[in-house]
C-alpha cells in the first residue's frame, strides 16, 4: 500500500539506525500502511549523514541532523545506534563540524537541527558540562543560519537550557525549537512556551504513572494543543500495548490516542491538530 496522505506523524524517531538491519524497508512500509510520516533523527556526523540518505530514499521521511550531547565526550558504543562491532570500542568525542553539517543541510529533506542539547548524565564534571554548552551554542547558531528549528534533547537541565537559548538566540525565535520527549514540570513547560517552543511526547505517556514519578497527564493538560507533537523515539520506549518490544514509527498511533484521552478530545481532532502543528514547526508540506 502506498500512502496518499498523512494521518499521523512521528516527529522524532531513528528509523535509519542499524538496529533495524534488513527490516528498515519493512518498518517504513508498516508506517505507510497506517498513514505515518516521520522525521528520522541523527545524533552525530555519521548517523546524521545516514539519516539524510534514508530520508532521500523515502517520500514520507524527513531528517534532522546534529550532535547529541552524549557524543561531545567519549561514549560506549550503542549497538542500536552504531551497529555491532567486533571490539567493545568507545565512540570518540565529536565537535560540531559546521561545514560538514552545512553540506548535509543542502538536502531538501533536512527539516531540523538535532538532536542536540544538554544531558546531565554525560556532564559529571564541570569541564564536560562546558563542552556540552559550547557544542549546543554552535548548533543554535547553525540552526539560525540555515533557518531550521532545533530538535532538543534535555535531561535534568531545563533551567540551564532556557538560559542558553535566551542568551544565544535572536528573540523572538524565528523557528521555535522542538523539545523532544519533554519530561519536565508544568513550570518548566511554561518557560519554553514563552519562547514559542513545541513539545513532543512518546510512548512513556502510555505507561502507568510511577510513584513519585512525572505525572505526564498533568503537564500535557496545561500545554496548549497547538504546541503538541507526537513521537516514538524508536527503537526505544515502545508504547502500550507494545511495551517491551522494539519500537517503530507505526506505533505513534498509540501516542496520539493517549494524547487525545489526556486532552479529553476526539482522537480525530488530536490527529488533525498534530498534523497542523507539524506543518508549522517543520514547514513540511502534506
N, C-alpha and C positions, 0 to 999 in steps of 0.2 A: 504493500500500500504506500502510495506517495502522498505526503502531507500537502494539502492545497492551502491551508491556512492554519495559523496558530490557534490553539485553545489554551495552552499553558506555556509557562516559560520558567526555565531553570536558570536563574541569574548567576549561579556560581557552582560549577562542577569541574571535574578533572577527567573528562571523558577520554582524553588522549593519553592518560598515564599508562605505563606498561602493565599495571595490574590487570587490565582487561585483555592483554595478549591478543590472540587472534579473534577475540569476540568483539572488538571495537565496532565493527560494522553492524554486528547484531544488536549491540546496545543502542546504536543510533536508529536502527530500524524499529526497535521497540518503542523508542521515544516518538518517532514519527507516527507510529500506529495510533498513539493516543494524542497526537497533536502537540507535542512538546518541542519548542525551540530552546536553544541553550547557549550559554557562554562557557567555553572551556578555558580554564584559568591557569596561566603559567606561574611558576614560583622561582625561576632562575633563568639564566640565559638559554640553557639547553631546553628546558621544559616550555619556556615561552616561545622559542622558535618552533618546537613541535606543535604547540597549540595553534599557531598561525597556519602551519601546513595542514593540520587536521581540519581547521575551520574552512580553509580554502577548498577542501575536498567535498564539503557537505553544505548544501544550500541553506539549511536551517541551523547552522552552527556559527558562532562568532567567537572571538578570542579576546582575552585580557593578557597583557604582558607586563611583567615586573619582577621584582626581587623580594621574596618572602623574608621577614625579619630573622627567622631562624637560620637563613643561609648567609647572613652577614658575618657569622662566625663558623668555624669548622663544625660539622654536624655528622652524626652517624647516617649511613645510607639507609633510606627508607625504600624498601623493595617495591612498595606500591607506586612510589613516585619515580624512582630511577631504574627499576628492574633488578634482577638478581645478578650478583657479582660472585665470581669465584673467591674473591677476597672479602673479608669483613672490613671493608675500607671506610674511610672517612671522606666526606664530601668537603673539599676545601672552601674556605670563606670566599665570598664573592663581594665585589663592589659594583654598584650600579654603573654599567657601561653605557653612557649616553648615546654614543654613535651607533653602537650595536642595536639598541632598542629603537633609535630613531629610524633605522633602516627597516626594522620589523613593522614599525607603525605606518609605513607606506602602504601596507595591505589595507584594503577597504574593509576587511573582516575584523580589524582591531577596533574595539569599542571602549576599552577601559585600560587603566594602568594599575597593575597589581597582580597577585595580591601582595600588598606592601603594608607597612605599618609598624606596630610595636608589640613585643611579646615578652612579658616578664620572665617566662620560662627560660629564655635564652639570654637573659640580662642579669646574671648573678654577680656581676661586678660592675662598677661604675664605668669602666672602660668599654665593656660590651654594650652598656646602655647608650653611651655616647656614639658608638659606631652605628647602632640601630637608628638613632635620631638623625645622624648625618645622612645615612642612606635613604631614610624616609623623606627628608627635606629635598634631596636630589629628585626624588620621584614626584614630589609635589610640583616642583618647578618644571619637570618634564611634562607632566600632565597638562599644566597650564600652556606650555608651548605648543603641544600638539592638539589642544582643545578637546581632551577626553576626561571623563570623571575618574577619580581614584576608586579602586576596589580595595577597601581597607580591612586588614586583619588586625584585631587588637585583643590582647589578653591581659586583663587586670591593670590597664594603664589608660583608662578612658580620659581622665582629667589631663594627663600629660599629652595625650593625643590631641585634644581640643586646643591646648595651649600652642602646640606646634603648628596646627592648621591655621590658627588665627595669626600667629607671628609670621608665617611664611606664605600666606595666600593673599591674592588680591581680593579684597572684600568689596561687595558681596561676591561669593564664589560663582563664577560663570557656569561651571559644570559641577554641580554639587556632588560630593563624594557619596559612595555607597558603603555603609558599614556592614560588612559581611558577618553573618551569624552573630548578631548582636546578643550579648549576654549581660548587659548592664542593668542598672536600675532605671526607674522612671525619671528620676532626677538627672541621671546621666544621659538618657534619651533626649531630654529637653535641651541639654547643652548642644547636641548635634542638630536638633530640629531648628534651633536658632541660626544655624549655618546652612539650612536648606537640605540637609542630608537625607538619604534614603536608607532603609534598613532591610536586610534580607534575614529571613528565618527559615530554618530547615527542620529536619526530622526530629530533633530534640524536643520540639514543642509538642510532639505527639506522645512523648513518654509521660508516665505518671510522675507528678512532681515529687522531688526528693525532700526529705525532712531537712529543713534549714537551707534548702537549695533555692535557685532562682525560680520565681513564680512568673513564668513567661506570659501566661494569660493576663496577669495584672498589668504588665508592661505593654503588651500588644494592644490592650483595650485603650490605653492612653495615647498611642501613636496614631496620628491621623491616617485614614485609609489611603490617602493619596501619597503616602510615603512608604508603603509596604511593598516588598518584593518577595518572591518565593525562590527557594534554592534547595539543592540536595547536599552539596559539598561531597558528592560521590567521588571516590568509592566508600567514604566513611559515613557513619551516623544514619543508617537507613531508618526511615520512619516506620511506626506501627502501620500495617501488620507485617512488615518485612524486617523488623528489628533483629539484629544479629546476623543478617545476611549482608553480602556485598551490595552496597548502594548503587543506584544508577539513575539517570535523569528521568526516566519514565515514572519513577516513584514520587516526583514532585507533586503529582495529583493529590496524594495523601496530605501533603503540607497545605495545599490550597484548601482542601476540605476542612482542616483543623483551623486555619485562619478564619474561614467563614463562620465556623462554630464559635470561636472566641469573640468575633466581632458581632455575632448574632445577626448575620445577614445570609441571604441565599448564596449557595456555592457559585451559581452562575454570575451573580453580582460581584463576588470576590474575584472570580476568574477574570472578568472583564476589566475590573479596576486594576488588577495586577498587570495586565497587558498594556493598559494606558500608561501606568507608571513606568513600565519597562521602556516604552517608546520615548517618554520624556527623559528618563535617566540616561539612556544609552544612544538615543537618536536612531534606534533600529526601526526600519520601515517594515510593517507587516503586510 
